[in-house]
């Protein structure tokens, strides 16, 4: 399987020239420009994630992707995460098969439980059913994306028995990935359905996740499934030099992590701790094109990954810096990664 290099964003809300947060509508338009640039520069994948918080502008990723589908030519378009637990699997398929039609077969879905829980009370769901909601909805989605007659029964909704779900995809196959954190159960569940996985590495070394990737491949083999891709999602930023990257990125990264830390009662992150995450064993891919390329190549080799997705938008990092980071990632990092791996 050839290596794919892509980008992820949640539509992080940056500050405007007046120091105040931008309107979400402005951020969404910025994301469209970023996706168009990624397409023009030849990257393989552009993903947008679903959240329901003030920090992020994108709560309806399929709508954003539909707009990008009409504006782009070749890049694959998917979700950094679709929070399947709080959505309806049939509607998820219908929305993304529509994006697939608009994009002429370039749509994908990455489903997960999400790293935040705001969508559960928003849509009237009981958090005590957290595991059941995801298990059963993934089961129904697997039945629907097969694009065959569906006969399904679970405990969280009435049974489904239909001959077809429209619109069907032209290829008969809508790719579904499962976003996983660090739990063995998550990768075994994905293997059960034969879905590829995206490992979200947002803390620690990629080497810590090698046993998880190996378990996934063993599970596929033991279940008699074909080998499936393994992807990686991690935050990062590219600038002309390591020094420039640190100067531009770190204030936004530390402020974001400390805002999240206050919500989750973590100790404040210091600049020194943030710098450790940027090192060879850290989860953040920040630096010059050469530094970032070497770290990505190492991660790909360690995990046997076939896709790397750089989460290029972090906190209040402004649009113009994100655009330059995308340009360097596409024109300098991507070819260097492939050169190193060759």
C-alpha positions in Angstrom: 0.0 0.0 0.0 1.5 3.3 -1.0 1.9 6.1 1.5 -0.7 8.9 1.6 0.0 12.2 3.2 -2.9 14.4 4.3 -4.2 17.1 6.6 -6.8 17.4 9.3 -8.6 20.3 10.8 -11.4 20.9 13.3 -11.9 24.5 12.2 -10.1 25.8 15.2 -11.3 29.4 15.9 -8.3 31.8 15.7 -8.3 35.4 16.8 -8.7 38.3 14.3 -6.6 41.4 14.1 -8.5 42.9 17.0 -7.5 40.0 19.2 -11.1 38.7 19.4 -12.2 35.3 18.2 -13.2 35.2 14.6 -16.8 34.5 13.7 -17.3 30.7 12.9 -18.5 31.7 9.4 -15.1 33.3 8.7 -13.3 30.3 10.0 -15.3 27.9 7.8 -14.5 30.0 4.7 -10.8 29.9 5.7 -11.0 26.1 5.9 -12.4 26.0 2.4 -9.4 28.0 1.2 -7.0 25.6 3.0 -8.6 22.6 1.5 -8.4 24.1 -2.0 -4.7 24.8 -1.5 -4.1 21.2 -0.3 -5.7 20.0 -3.5 -3.8 22.3 -5.8 -0.5 21.3 -4.2 -1.2 17.6 -4.7 -1.8 16.3 -1.2 -3.7 13.0 -0.9 -6.3 13.7 1.8 -8.1 16.6 3.5 -10.1 15.8 6.7 -12.5 18.0 8.7 -13.7 16.9 12.2 -17.0 17.3 14.0 -17.2 19.2 17.3 -19.9 21.0 19.2 -17.8 23.5 21.1 -17.0 27.2 21.0 -13.3 26.3 20.2 -14.3 24.9 16.8 -16.4 26.1 13.9 -17.2 22.8 12.2 -20.2 20.8 13.5 -21.4 19.6 10.1 -18.3 18.3 8.4 -20.2 16.7 5.5 -21.6 20.1 4.5 -18.1 21.6 4.5 -16.8 18.6 2.5 -19.7 19.0 -0.1 -18.5 22.6 -0.7 -14.9 21.3 -1.1 -16.0 18.5 -3.4 -17.3 21.1 -5.8 -14.1 23.2 -5.6 -11.4 20.5 -5.8 -10.3 18.0 -8.4 -8.3 15.1 -7.0 -7.8 15.2 -3.2 -9.7 12.6 -1.1 -12.2 14.3 1.3 -13.2 12.8 4.6 -13.7 13.4 8.3 -11.1 13.7 11.0 -14.0 12.3 13.0 -17.7 11.8 12.6 -19.1 11.3 16.1 -21.2 8.2 15.2 -22.4 7.7 18.7 -24.6 10.8 18.5 -25.6 10.5 14.9 -27.8 8.2 12.8 -25.8 5.7 10.7 -28.2 5.7 7.8 -28.2 9.5 7.6 -24.4 9.4 7.9 -24.2 7.1 4.8 -26.7 9.2 2.9 -24.8 12.5 3.5 -21.4 11.0 2.6 -22.7 9.1 -0.4 -24.0 12.5 -1.6 -20.5 14.0 -1.0 -19.1 11.0 -2.9 -21.4 11.9 -5.9 -20.4 15.5 -5.9 -16.7 14.7 -5.7 -16.9 11.8 -8.2 -15.8 9.2 -5.8 -13.5 11.0 -3.4 -15.5 10.8 -0.1 -14.5 8.9 3.0 -15.8 8.7 6.6 -13.7 8.3 9.8 -16.1 7.4 12.6 -15.3 7.6 16.3 -16.7 8.4 19.7 -14.9 11.7 19.8 -12.7 13.2 22.5 -15.5 15.4 23.8 -19.0 14.6 25.1 -20.9 17.8 24.2 -22.9 16.1 21.4 -24.5 13.7 23.9 -26.6 16.2 25.9 -27.0 18.3 22.8 -28.9 15.5 21.0 -30.6 14.1 24.1 -28.4 11.0 24.5 -27.6 9.2 27.8 -23.9 9.1 28.6 -24.5 5.8 30.5 -25.0 4.2 27.1 -21.7 5.5 25.7 -20.3 2.1 24.8 -23.6 0.7 23.5 -24.3 3.7 21.3 -21.1 3.3 19.4 -21.1 -0.5 19.3 -24.6 -0.7 17.8 -24.3 2.3 15.5 -21.0 1.0 14.1 -22.8 -2.4 13.5 -25.6 -0.6 11.6 -23.2 1.5 9.6 -21.3 -1.6 8.5 -24.6 -3.1 7.3 -25.5 0.1 5.4 -22.2 0.7 3.7 -22.2 -2.8 2.2 -24.9 -1.3 -0.1 -27.0 -4.5 0.1 -30.5 -5.1 1.6 -30.2 -4.2 5.3 -31.8 -6.3 8.1 -30.6 -5.1 11.5 -31.7 -5.2 15.0 -30.2 -3.6 18.2 -31.4 -2.2 21.5 -31.1 1.6 20.9 -33.5 2.1 18.0 -36.2 0.2 16.2 -35.2 -2.6 13.8 -34.2 -1.7 10.2 -35.3 -3.8 7.3 -34.9 -2.1 3.9 -34.0 -3.1 0.4 -31.7 -0.2 -0.3 -30.5 3.1 1.1 -30.2 6.0 -1.4 -28.2 7.5 -2.8 -26.0 4.5 -3.6 -22.3 5.3 -4.5 -21.3 4.8 -8.1 -18.4 2.5 -7.1 -20.5 0.5 -4.6 -18.0 1.3 -1.9 -17.8 4.2 0.5 -14.6 3.9 2.6 -15.1 3.9 6.3 -12.2 4.3 8.8 -12.4 4.0 12.6 -10.6 6.6 14.6 -9.0 4.9 17.7 -7.1 6.1 20.7 -5.1 3.7 22.8 -7.4 0.9 23.7 -7.0 -2.7 22.3 -10.8 -3.1 22.2 -11.1 -0.3 19.7 -8.7 -1.8 17.1 -10.2 -5.3 17.6 -13.7 -4.0 17.0 -12.5 -2.2 13.8 -10.9 -5.4 12.6 -14.1 -7.3 13.2 -15.8 -5.2 10.5 -12.7 -5.0 8.3 -12.5 -1.3 8.6 -9.1 0.5 8.4 -8.0 2.5 11.5 -6.6 5.9 12.1 -4.6 6.0 15.3 -4.9 9.4 17.0 -1.5 10.1 18.6 -1.9 13.4 20.6 0.4 12.5 23.4 3.5 10.5 23.9 5.7 8.6 21.4 4.5 6.8 18.3 6.5 3.8 19.6 4.0 3.5 22.4 1.3 2.7 19.8 3.3 0.1 17.8 1.7 -2.8 19.9 -1.7 -1.4 19.1 -1.0 -1.4 15.3 0.4 -4.9 15.6 -2.6 -6.1 17.5 -4.9 -4.7 14.8 -3.0 -6.6 12.0 -3.0 -9.8 14.1 -6.8 -9.5 14.7 -7.4 -9.0 11.0 -5.4 -12.1 10.2 -7.0 -14.2 12.9 -10.5 -13.2 11.7 -9.7 -14.1 8.1 -9.8 -10.5 6.9 -7.7 -8.9 4.2 -4.9 -6.6 5.3 -6.2 -3.0 5.9 -4.5 0.4 6.0 -3.3 2.0 9.3 -3.3 5.7 9.4 -1.9 8.2 12.0 -3.4 11.6 13.1 -1.1 13.9 15.0 -0.8 17.7 15.5 2.0 19.7 13.9 3.2 22.8 12.2 5.8 23.5 9.5 7.9 26.7 9.0 11.1 27.5 7.2 13.3 26.8 10.2 13.0 24.9 13.5 13.4 28.2 15.4 10.7 30.0 13.4 8.3 27.0 13.8 8.8 27.0 17.6 8.3 30.8 17.9 5.1 30.8 15.8 3.5 27.5 17.0 4.3 27.1 20.7 2.3 30.1 22.1 -0.9 28.8 20.4 -0.2 25.2 21.4 0.4 26.0 25.1 -2.6 28.3 25.3 -4.8 25.7 23.8 -3.6 22.8 26.0 -4.0 25.0 29.1 -7.5 26.0 28.2 -8.3 22.3 27.8 -6.5 21.5 30.9 -8.6 23.9 33.0 -11.7 22.1 31.8 -10.2 18.7 32.6 -8.3 19.7 35.8 -4.9 19.0 34.3 -1.8 20.7 35.7 -0.8 23.7 33.5 1.5 22.9 30.6 4.9 24.7 30.7 6.9 25.8 27.7 9.4 23.1 28.6 6.8 20.4 28.6 5.5 21.7 25.2 9.0 21.6 23.8 9.4 17.9 24.9 6.3 17.1 22.8 8.1 18.5 19.8 11.1 16.3 20.3 11.8 13.0 18.5 9.7 11.1 21.0 6.9 13.6 21.3 3.4 13.6 19.6 3.8 17.0 17.9 5.3 17.3 14.4 6.7 20.8 14.5 9.8 22.3 12.9 11.5 22.8 9.5 10.5 20.7 6.6 13.5 18.4 7.2 12.7 18.0 10.9 9.0 17.2 10.3 9.8 14.9 7.3 12.2 12.8 9.3 9.8 12.5 12.2 6.9 11.4 9.9 9.1 8.9 8.1 10.1 7.4 11.4 6.5 7.1 12.6 5.4 5.5 9.3 8.1 2.9 9.7 7.5 2.2 13.4 3.8 1.7 12.9 3.7 0.3 9.4 1.4 3.2 8.5 0.1 3.9 5.0 -1.3 7.3 5.8 -0.2 10.3 7.9 -2.6 13.1 8.6 -1.1 16.3 10.1 -3.6 18.2 12.3 -2.3 21.5 11.1 -4.7 23.9 12.9 -4.0 24.3 16.6 -6.0 26.7 18.8 -5.7 30.3 17.7 -2.9 29.8 15.1 -3.9 32.3 12.3 -5.0 31.4 8.8 -2.0 32.9 7.1 0.4 30.8 9.1 -1.7 27.7 8.5 -1.6 28.4 4.7 2.2 28.6 4.7 2.4 25.5 6.8 0.3 23.6 4.3 2.4 24.9 1.4 5.7 23.7 3.1 4.1 20.4 4.0 3.0 19.7 0.5 6.0 21.0 -1.5 8.9 20.1 0.9 7.8 17.7 3.6 5.8 15.3 1.4 8.5 14.7 -1.2 11.2 14.4 1.5 9.2 11.8 3.4 8.9 9.7 0.3 12.6 10.1 -0.5 13.5 9.0 3.1 11.2 5.9 2.9 12.5 5.0 -0.5 
